[in-house]
Amino acid sequence: MLVAFATVLGILIVDQGLKFWVLTHLALGQQMELVPGFLSLTHIQNRGASWGILPGAQGLFIGISFLAVAFFSYKIYRRQASSTWVNLAYACLVGGAVGNLLDRLLNGYVVDMLQLDFVSFPIFNLADTALTVGVLILLLMAKDHDLSLY
């Protein structure tokens, strides 16, 4: 459980730290190239879910986030994970969900900034990355582990 807690805390610190830096150093819409032709920071406000879908449904996203955080936190607390990798996936899901939930509660939108310059892909943030990593780990582990919802 200590590794899961450290993972959640690490995700939150790095995610919120980068979001704070972007909010205080880049104007809305401003872009800063980090790795030429590969990665830029571009400050945007996402008022929807992934890729801006369902803009204005903040109440729905806040509710879903609270449910996801409660569910996966419970799974971590009860040590129901069938492996360390599954526990890590749950921690990534909690950390990512809390990172974006904090934005929704404090700002009314999610701060996104990571732009892949080599492909046409929506701008995202580190909390989104943690959520994606968590889901990918679960998908890879699903074949060999019981990932039941109860």
C-alpha positions in Angstrom: 0.0 0.0 0.0 2.9 2.3 0.6 4.1 2.0 -3.0 0.5 2.9 -4.2 0.4 5.9 -1.9 3.8 7.1 -3.1 2.7 6.6 -6.7 -0.5 8.6 -6.2 1.4 11.4 -4.4 4.1 11.5 -7.0 1.6 11.8 -9.8 -0.2 14.6 -8.0 2.9 16.6 -7.2 4.3 16.4 -10.8 0.9 16.9 -12.5 -0.1 19.8 -10.3 3.4 21.3 -10.4 3.5 21.3 -14.2 0.0 22.7 -14.4 0.9 25.5 -11.9 4.0 26.3 -14.0 2.0 26.5 -17.2 -0.7 28.7 -15.6 2.0 31.1 -14.3 4.4 31.1 -17.2 2.4 30.6 -20.4 -0.5 32.7 -21.6 -3.6 30.8 -22.8 -2.8 29.4 -26.2 0.9 30.1 -25.9 3.2 27.4 -27.1 6.8 26.6 -26.0 8.8 24.1 -27.9 10.6 21.6 -25.6 12.0 19.0 -28.0 12.0 20.4 -31.6 9.6 18.4 -33.9 8.6 16.1 -31.0 7.1 17.8 -27.9 5.8 21.3 -27.0 3.9 22.8 -24.1 0.7 24.6 -25.3 -1.5 26.1 -22.6 -5.2 25.2 -23.2 -8.3 24.9 -21.0 -10.2 21.7 -21.5 -13.8 22.2 -20.3 -14.9 18.7 -21.5 -13.6 15.2 -21.0 -11.0 13.5 -23.1 -10.2 15.6 -26.2 -12.8 18.1 -25.1 -15.9 15.9 -25.6 -19.1 16.9 -23.8 -18.0 20.5 -22.9 -19.8 21.9 -20.0 -20.6 18.6 -18.3 -18.4 19.4 -15.3 -20.9 18.0 -12.8 -20.9 14.7 -14.6 -17.1 14.5 -14.8 -16.7 15.5 -11.1 -19.1 12.8 -10.1 -17.4 10.1 -12.2 -14.0 11.2 -10.8 -15.2 10.9 -7.2 -16.6 7.4 -7.9 -13.4 6.3 -9.6 -11.2 7.6 -6.9 -13.3 6.0 -4.2 -13.5 2.6 -6.0 -9.8 2.3 -6.8 -8.7 3.7 -3.5 -10.9 1.0 -1.8 -9.3 -1.7 -4.0 -5.8 -0.4 -2.9 -6.8 -0.1 0.8 -8.3 -3.6 0.9 -5.2 -5.0 -0.9 -7.5 -6.6 -3.5 -5.0 -6.3 -6.3 -3.8 -9.6 -7.6 -0.3 -8.3 -8.3 2.0 -5.4 -7.7 1.4 -4.3 -11.3 -2.4 -4.2 -10.8 -1.9 -2.2 -7.6 0.3 0.2 -9.6 -2.4 0.5 -12.2 -5.0 1.4 -9.5 -2.6 4.0 -8.1 -2.1 5.5 -11.6 -5.9 5.7 -12.0 -6.4 7.3 -8.6 -3.5 9.8 -9.1 -4.7 10.8 -12.6 -8.3 11.1 -11.6 -7.5 13.3 -8.6 -5.2 15.5 -10.6 -7.9 16.3 -13.1 -10.6 16.4 -10.4 -8.6 19.1 -8.6 -8.5 21.2 -11.7 -12.2 20.9 -12.3 -13.0 21.8 -8.7 -10.5 24.7 -8.5 -10.6 26.1 -12.0 -13.8 24.8 -13.6 -11.7 23.3 -16.3 -8.7 21.0 -16.8 -5.3 22.5 -17.7 -3.8 20.7 -20.6 -0.4 21.4 -22.1 1.5 18.4 -23.6 1.4 18.6 -27.4 3.0 15.9 -29.6 4.4 17.7 -32.6 5.1 14.7 -34.7 1.5 13.5 -34.9 -1.9 15.2 -34.9 -3.1 14.3 -31.4 -5.1 16.3 -28.9 -3.2 18.2 -26.2 -3.2 16.4 -22.8 -1.6 16.6 -19.4 0.3 14.3 -17.0 -2.9 13.2 -15.2 -4.2 12.0 -18.5 -0.9 10.1 -19.0 -1.3 8.4 -15.6 -4.8 7.4 -16.4 -3.7 6.0 -19.8 -0.8 4.1 -18.2 -3.2 2.7 -15.5 -5.6 1.4 -18.2 -2.8 -0.1 -20.3 -1.4 -2.0 -17.3 -4.9 -3.3 -16.5 -5.4 -4.4 -20.1 -2.0 -6.2 -20.2 -2.7 -7.9 -16.8 -6.3 -8.8 -17.4 -5.5 -12.1 -19.0 -3.6 -13.4 -16.1 -5.3 -11.8 -13.1 -8.9 -11.6 -11.7 -9.8 -7.9 -12.2 -13.4 -8.3 -11.0 -15.3 -5.2 -9.9 -16.2 -6.5 -6.5 
